[in-house]
Amino acid sequence: MKIGPLVLFAPLLLAAPAAAAEIAIEGVRMSRDFACAEGQDVVVSGADNQVSLTGRCGVVKLLGSGHGLSFETADELVVSGISIEARGRAVGSLVVEVAKNRVATAMEPAAEPAKVDVAGADHEVELTLAGPTRIEMQGAKNRLRWRAGPGVAPPAVSASGVDNRISRY
């Protein structure tokens, strides 16, 4: 009697963990609280949404304008829009783009240095560095303030543009 390969691997397929579906918040002036499953991705789009995330999220994207986000940890945080505010405990990678966004978090590198990329205008970013970090800034009138934990080296910095300020506090 021959047994097909699907029959042999069926128990393995059934035992494989299912990836958690992405959390998607779309709309205007919504307020939501979510618990991320380990590494779950989140996308917030629209305008003026208030979102609170607990647990370890994967990639968290804030797209649009006027959003407010509080979070525990994320592998990556992308803030792309206007007048968005995000506050959290820690991320591994951070992207801030477009205009007038405010972000406060700690940078916690994994296997590679944490990466921060700021582009656009009039952003305010406040970071606590928990390990090696690379900062790239472009655009105009952006402000990035950083502090480092004990024994953590200052970040590697690359900057261009007009009236950008990167300072230690």
C-alpha positions as CSV (number, residue, x, y, z in Angstrom):
1,M,0.0,0.0,0.0
2,K,1.4,3.4,-1.0
3,I,1.0,6.4,1.3
4,G,1.0,9.8,-0.4
5,P,3.2,12.6,0.8
6,L,0.2,14.7,1.9
7,V,-0.9,11.9,4.3
8,L,2.6,11.8,5.8
9,F,2.8,15.5,6.3
10,A,-0.8,16.2,7.3
11,P,-0.1,16.0,11.0
12,L,2.7,18.5,10.7
13,L,0.5,20.9,8.8
14,L,-2.2,20.7,11.4
15,A,0.3,21.3,14.2
16,A,1.9,24.4,12.5
17,P,1.0,27.6,14.4
18,A,-1.3,29.9,12.5
19,A,0.0,33.4,12.0
20,A,-2.2,36.0,13.7
21,A,-4.2,38.1,11.3
22,E,-3.1,41.8,10.9
23,I,-5.0,44.2,13.1
24,A,-6.5,46.9,10.8
25,I,-8.1,50.1,12.1
26,E,-9.6,52.2,9.3
27,G,-11.8,55.2,9.8
28,V,-12.2,58.5,11.5
29,R,-12.3,59.3,15.2
30,M,-12.4,55.8,16.4
31,S,-11.0,54.7,19.8
32,R,-9.8,51.1,20.2
33,D,-7.7,48.9,22.5
34,F,-6.0,45.8,21.2
35,A,-3.7,43.1,22.6
36,C,-1.1,42.1,19.9
37,A,-0.5,38.4,19.6
38,E,3.3,37.8,19.6
39,G,4.6,39.7,16.6
40,Q,1.2,40.7,15.2
41,D,1.2,43.5,12.6
42,V,-1.0,46.6,13.0
43,V,-2.2,49.2,10.5
44,V,-4.0,52.3,11.6
45,S,-5.3,54.5,8.7
46,G,-7.7,57.4,8.3
47,A,-7.8,60.4,10.7
48,D,-8.0,61.2,14.4
49,N,-8.1,57.6,15.6
50,Q,-6.9,56.8,19.2
51,V,-5.4,53.3,19.6
52,S,-3.8,51.5,22.6
53,L,-1.8,48.4,22.0
54,T,-0.5,45.9,24.6
55,G,1.9,43.0,24.1
56,R,4.7,42.7,21.5
57,C,3.5,43.8,18.1
58,G,5.3,43.2,14.8
59,V,5.2,46.1,12.3
60,V,2.9,49.0,13.5
61,K,2.0,51.5,10.8
62,L,0.2,54.8,11.4
63,L,-1.0,56.3,8.1
64,G,-3.1,59.4,7.8
65,S,-3.4,62.3,10.2
66,G,-4.2,63.2,13.8
67,H,-3.8,59.7,15.2
68,G,-2.8,59.0,18.8
69,L,-1.1,55.7,19.7
70,S,0.2,54.2,22.9
71,F,2.0,50.8,22.7
72,E,4.2,48.5,24.7
73,T,6.7,47.1,22.2
74,A,6.9,46.7,18.4
75,D,9.5,45.3,16.1
76,E,9.1,48.3,13.8
77,L,7.1,51.6,14.1
78,V,6.2,53.5,10.9
79,V,4.6,56.9,11.3
80,S,3.7,58.3,7.9
81,G,1.3,61.3,7.9
82,I,0.6,64.6,9.5
83,S,0.2,65.4,13.2
84,I,0.4,61.9,14.5
85,E,1.5,61.2,18.1
86,A,3.0,57.8,19.2
87,R,4.3,56.9,22.6
88,G,5.6,53.5,23.6
89,R,8.0,51.5,25.6
90,A,10.3,50.2,22.9
91,V,10.8,49.5,19.2
92,G,13.6,47.9,17.1
93,S,13.2,50.2,14.1
94,L,11.5,53.6,13.6
95,V,10.5,55.5,10.5
96,V,8.9,59.0,10.8
97,E,7.9,60.8,7.6
98,V,5.7,63.6,6.1
99,A,5.1,66.4,8.7
100,K,4.5,67.5,12.3
101,N,4.6,64.0,14.0
102,R,5.7,63.4,17.6
103,V,7.2,60.1,18.7
104,A,8.6,59.1,22.1
105,T,10.0,55.6,22.7
106,A,13.1,53.6,23.4
107,M,15.2,52.0,20.7
108,E,16.0,48.3,21.6
109,P,18.2,46.7,18.9
110,A,17.9,43.0,18.1
111,A,20.7,41.2,16.3
112,E,21.6,44.4,14.4
113,P,21.8,48.1,15.5
114,A,18.4,49.8,15.9
115,K,17.6,52.0,13.0
116,V,15.9,55.4,13.0
117,D,14.9,57.2,9.8
118,V,13.4,60.6,10.0
119,A,12.3,62.5,6.8
120,G,10.0,65.3,6.1
121,A,9.4,68.4,8.2
122,D,8.7,69.7,11.7
123,H,8.9,66.3,13.5
124,E,9.7,65.9,17.2
125,V,11.3,62.6,18.2
126,E,12.5,61.7,21.7
127,L,14.5,58.5,22.1
128,T,16.1,56.4,24.8
129,L,18.8,54.2,23.4
130,A,19.2,50.7,24.9
131,G,21.9,49.6,22.5
132,P,23.7,50.4,19.2
133,T,21.5,52.8,17.1
134,R,21.9,54.4,13.7
135,I,20.0,57.6,13.0
136,E,19.4,59.1,9.6
137,M,17.6,62.5,9.3
138,Q,16.6,64.4,6.2
139,G,14.2,67.2,5.6
140,A,13.6,70.5,7.4
141,K,13.1,71.7,11.0
142,N,13.1,68.2,12.6
143,R,14.1,67.8,16.2
144,L,15.4,64.6,17.6
145,R,16.5,64.3,21.2
146,W,18.2,61.2,22.6
147,R,19.6,59.8,25.8
148,A,21.5,56.5,26.3
149,G,21.2,53.9,29.0
150,P,24.3,53.1,31.1
151,G,27.2,51.8,28.9
152,V,25.4,52.5,25.6
153,A,27.5,54.4,23.0
154,P,26.2,57.5,21.3
155,P,24.3,56.8,18.0
156,A,25.9,56.8,14.6
157,V,24.3,59.8,12.9
158,S,23.8,60.9,9.2
159,A,21.9,64.1,8.6
160,S,21.1,66.4,5.7
161,G,18.5,69.1,5.1
162,V,17.8,72.5,6.6
163,D,17.5,73.5,10.3
164,N,17.5,69.9,11.6
165,R,18.6,69.4,15.3
166,I,19.9,66.2,16.9
167,S,20.8,66.6,20.5
168,R,21.5,64.6,23.7
169,Y,19.4,65.3,26.7
